[in-house]
Structures are given as structure tokens and as C-alpha cells.
């Protein structure tokens, strides 16, 4: 048996309502590792050239990584992938939580879904057994309603779910896949693909133990992290990802009013500190993680009530619905976050659609008649919440925006395309690349378009001297964030390959392992004798396959 893995890939043919199991050789796992490595492999191998992303020929993949489900910090991530209905190319998103770990413990390293069900269905996997069940009674439900109904049907509230809400069912092109209500495989429109296949959810429950190559070595690494995470990651526990808002504000890198500005006069009101001191009621961690960077918020204000069961907004959500919409009301931002999680929408892309509509409104391209009476000026939190609901329900202007940035700009017409900020059809995340030229390069050449999870961060290269991590690549020259030269391109190439390694492994980037410790972690899990070079080549292979997929299309 392959150590560190369940050793099986589940195949699901929805058209025939049939399942089968593959047992790949160890060489397959060492070549692709897991996560988006599996995604790139199966998309390139099995999606026909020119396939409709919302048609039956597309393939939907759920993939755990080498580290996923192993009892060590940062092991809660997995990948979801398909041909993207937003970009028409390689689509993939990474997600935390518990579903990926539960899928692996249920006996499968990945699930490859083909075809299109004739009726709404959900997939139930438990201890190596898979069953396709009717979801006709679940169609139209929010994610919370779906989770409660499936838990009741299966008689087990510990079942973990990857699912869609009405936004995915209606094939909103910015729809995402929601895990356990609080975790989103957000980018590239994969919830719309799931909806096109009439697949409401994947439910997983497992008790199978994954064999380990070096249990003692793994325990030593886990103990080191338990003893050291507070020193290295306390800020992430205390404030979470919103903790960086004021740093971005000071640097002029906080996206504001549809990226018209880099500083927001209301930044303090939406900062991580303000969130902690006002709406925060709890913190949550992913599988086996002590850092607990996830926020849990509650709002009781009439008209803006927010149910804490949906968690709370991270930086990307606060940036998209806060500063980038000119809104300084964390209650309105949290309400939009709740709507997106309930309806399964990517908060980044949805917030960008709202800010795009706001700029079109202020420029006179959209009128009050077009908006259904909404006053879409920047800063109107109530209008922002209502338009988010309209997108989720494909109602009025929301139906136009639900087609994604490129199609929406075409439908609106006029100069709308001038205010539509995207790469390859994917809206910008909340990172200002005009002052980070390495990141701008990353947006331009990323297989998924504008993507912050597979990218380079200029700040490390602007330090003098540069850090050990970059020196290990042979990069010694400090380069300002606003410059792009051969040194920065070399640093981008190596660093991006390593970002892909993280996502191949199903390992969280917020966990403060050194690169050498990550190699030790892989060896302890698998029993291999791998090294940094081999892992870097695996990451490079994944990037290359994704780019080849796009070139073929």
C-alpha cells in the first residue's frame, strides 16, 4: 500500500449513475503528489478540447494532497478543479476546513466526476463505499439547509460536506463550492460546474487510518509545531487575515472603489482590530490546526442579522465588499459574506462585480432604471447587500452580473469594459499589483488568471538582504516592489512553483514550516527520500500541465 495515501481514486459517472475505483501505482502519487497536481493531470487527460465548461463533457475533480488528513498542523486543505466557466481554461481552487481530510479517511484520495445527472443527486462516501443518492428534495436549499437535511437523512452530524447553494444551481459563473458552511473553494466558478452536473453535494464520513512512512518522525514534527506556532503565528490567531488591512492602507495597496485608489478613508473601521473588538465571537481552525485564523462573527441588527454558523469574513471578503465598494460598515460586509456562503458564491468575484456595477453607475453607464431602483454609489452598504442577493438569485441586474465580468461588461455595453478588472475572465483578488510588479507578472501568466494563491509576493525580494528562502534559489539581489527585471522573474518562477507544491500537498501556506521541514514532513508521511529539488519539479510539472491545457483550448 502507498504510505500517506488512501491509495484509491473514486470515479463517478453521473450520466450512468455508476461508480468505480482506480488504484494508481506509487509512481503516480510521487509524480503528481495530489491536490492541484491531480487536478491538472485529470483535466489535461480527460476533458475534450473545446468542451463546454457547463456541459456534460467537463470533468469535476475533488482532490486531497499528501499532507491532507494527516494529524499535523496545516493538513486541512484540498483542491477542486474543472474547466472554468469564467476563463474557459484551467480552473482550480484550494479550500481548507475538514472535507478533504474526511474524504481521505473515507477511503479516497480524489473523486473524479464525469457526465451529467438526469436529476439532482448527491454523492455519499463512507469507508471505501460510494453511493449516488437523490437530491431532488435538496434542490433550491441554501448550504445550511442542505447540511441539516443530509445530516438528518444520514443520521450523523459528523458527516462533512462539499456542496453548492442556489447560486451554484443557477450556474452563476462566480459560484463556488462550500465546505462545511465556512470554507470556500472560491475561484474560477467551480460551483457553477457542480450545478451544471446536477450534483448538489458530496458527503463524506470515514474512520480509515492512512499508513505512515515514519510515524515517530511525524510526531516529532507535530510536536515542534505545537511548541513554536505561537511565537511565529500569533498575529494570525489574534487578527486573522484581516490583520494586514492597515499595513496595506499605509503602503497604498488597499484596493478602494473598484481599484481607483490604494487607500481608503474608512480603513480603520474595517480593520482586523475593529473586527476583533466588535463583531467577533469566536475563532475556528481547519483540521488539526492550532492557529485558528478563521473568524466567527455575529450581527443582531435588524435587516443585517448575520448567523455565526457561516463563520465570518476574511481579508479578501472585507477588501472586496469593504474598501473596494467604498463601504466602511463591517455589518454590511459580514452580511454579504453570509449571503455568499449560503448561496455558494465566491466573495472576491461577487464583491468585484458589485464594485464594477458601482463604478458603471457613477460613470452614467448604468442608470437607476437598470439597477432596479438601487442607488449604487460607492459607500452604499444597503445597496451592496441587495445587489449581492440579486446576483445570488439571478434577479434583475444581478442576472447580468451573474454571467461574470467579461460577459456582464458585454451585455451592459458602452464603456463598461473599461471598468472591468480581470485577467483571463477572472476578477482581481484584493491585491494591488500596480505597486507589486512581480505579482502583476503572476496575474498575467497564471493559468487561472488573476490569482493570489498561485503567485509571487514582491515584499520578500524588496528586503536587503533578501531572505534565506530566495537565496536558496540563487537570488541575492534586492529588487524594489515597483520594478520588474530578470532577477524578479527568476524569483517569481521558483516561488510560484513552490506555491503549487503547497497546493499539491494540501498544506496551508500560513503554517510556519521551513522548506526543509516540509521535505521532512513529506518523507515522514510517505517513507520516500525526496528533497526540495524533486518537490520543486513536481510543482513545475503541475504549472506546466495547467498551461498546456490552456494552450490546447
Buried (B, 14 or more C-beta within 10 A) or exposed (E): EBBBBBBBBBBBBBEEEEBEEBEBEBEBBBBBBBBBBBBBBBBBEBBEEEBEBBBBBBBBBBBBBBBBBBEBBBBBBBBBBBBBBBBBBBBBBBBBBBBBBBBBBBBBBBBBBBBBBEEBBBBBBBEBEBEBBBBEEBBBBBBBBBBEBBBEBBEEEEBBBBBBBBBBBBBBBBBBBBBBBBBBBBBBBBBBBBBBBBBBBBBBBBEBEBBBBBEEBBBEBBEBBEEEBEEEBEEBBEBBBBBBBBEBBEBEBBBBBBBBBBBBEBBEBBBBBBBBEEBBEEBBBBBBBBBBBBBBBBBEEEEBEBBBBBBBBBBBBBBBBBBBBBBBBBBBBBBBBBBBBBBBBBBBBBBBBBBBBBBBBBEEBBEEEBBBEBEBEBBBBBBBBBBBBBBBBBBBBBBBBBBBBBBBBEEBEEEBBEBBBBBBBBBBBBBBBEBBBBBBBBBEBBBBBBBBBBBBBBEBBBEEEBEEBBEEBEBEBBBBBEEBEEBBBBBBBBBBBBBBBBBBBBBBBBBBBEBEBBBBBBBBBBBBEBEBEBBBEBBBBBBBBBBBBBEEB
